[in-house]
Amino acid sequence: MHATRRQFLSSAAAPAILAGASSKRIRVDDVSFSYEEYGYRTPMKFGGNVVERVTLINVNCTVRGGDGRVAQGFGSMPLGNVWSFPALPYDTTIKAMKALAGRVSELTRNAGVDGHPIDINIALEPAYLKAAAEVSRELNLPIPIPKLCTLVTFSPFDAAIHDAYGKLHHVSCYDTYGRDFLPRDLSAYLTPEFRGEFLDRYVLRKPTAQMPLYHLVGALDPITEGDLKQRLGDGLPETLPEWIRYNGIIRIKIKLNGSDLAWDVDRVVAVDRATTETQRSRNVGEWFYSLDFNEKCPNVDYLLAFLRQLKEKTPEGFARIQYVEQPTKRDLKSDRANVMFEAARLVPVVIDESLVDLESLELAREMGYSGVALKACKGQSQVLLMAAAAQKRKMFLCVQDLTCPGASLIHSAGLAAHVPGVAAIEANARQYVPAANAKWEARFPGIFKVRDGFMKTGTLTGPGLSAVV
């Protein structure tokens, strides 16, 4: 019987599995990390929570190749505690993630394993999860650190290793996922059906030239001038029509509450009305929406009622829905009754918070979900493997945000541009925390200065993850 990915992860912790696997293997020599703190320009509401600040974790690592050469890598990610660990207060969860980051740093620095970055990540993941359980006990958390939160915490460490690996070999990290760098085929990481297939079959070596940008309308965001209580006056747009004109927006993501059917329907109708008027004035005839309930729908019947009412009130607006994201709660095992087959016949329904491993992807498919939201904050290694699995199963693909600024946005944009079939990329740090983007704008104008609705991802061809620091 073929080992499951979970069994493989457990056995992969032994350095012997990685040693000698490839002449291009690396070992982590050193790791360090630091934090940046930013306040939001304006609050963001999603999933019943309001976010007003962000902590970025920035990771530097040094790797050594088999020939003794060394390279430095960099990874960055917001510690999205409100999204990845919503069950406890903000200060409690950010403290837990910072404590876990310290453990992850030590484990990565002292790993003593050789291999490709994906193999290193797989070898270390069980130790990271064990560290999360230990931190939970030491801090007396009433709810243990979830796996999703653990993924977010170690994702910049994983990114830094991939970045260093590409820089060591003077290539984009997306050039290192074929058999010339990665010693095992995908059956070692996924299922037997991938035997003989390598990751580069599911990853583009050259990035897509441009990707449609999804603009976010949060549950607190003003839609029109009449919704504004007081202008910020900071020179950036403040209403949806202003943002559409400023960035040339043709993709809009709408956050919904999932607890008030009339409000949810009316919110989409209002967004569609304002967008239609603005796009007509711009002579734009095609645009799309994504709808995100952040798992707040009580059941699938709520979603179905919402979709039917929306179609009645605005047939054209309904036709513009590109996908619906994570309508019901993330714990699929305890929510097996809320299958999505009927809803997915109307529009693609994708998992986001639920997607933490191959097991969760397979369970989602059994429950009728038709797509996945890929996120850099779940780790470069895992996201690429999940992207391969989803493509094999012909699922809808999109890349979602964690209000990623700076290097984390470059990482996210790179993922979107290198995975075939990704519909669009969300990037909302420019709306909520533009100060964190400021030092990157001049160096990557095509990523941070959008004017025609598209992010110019074709420029991301530098070594590693392209965000050279």
PEHUHU-V8430 format. One record per helix or strand of 3 or more residues. SS is the DSSP state (h for helix, s for strand). FROM is the first residue (numbers start at 1). TO is the last residue. Records with the same first field share a line. If there is no record, write none. Layout:
BEGIN
SS = FROM-TO, FROM-TO
END
This chain:
BEGIN
h = 5-11, 15-18, 81-84, 90-109, 117-138, 147-168, 173-175, 186-188, 192-194, 199-201, 225-227, 240-247, 261-281, 300-313, 315-319, 332-335, 341-346, 358-366, 376-378, 380-392, 406-418, 429-432, 434-436, 438-441, 445-448, 457-459
s = 26-46, 49-65, 70-78, 211-217, 251-255, 288-292, 321-325, 349-351, 371-374, 396-399, 422-426
END
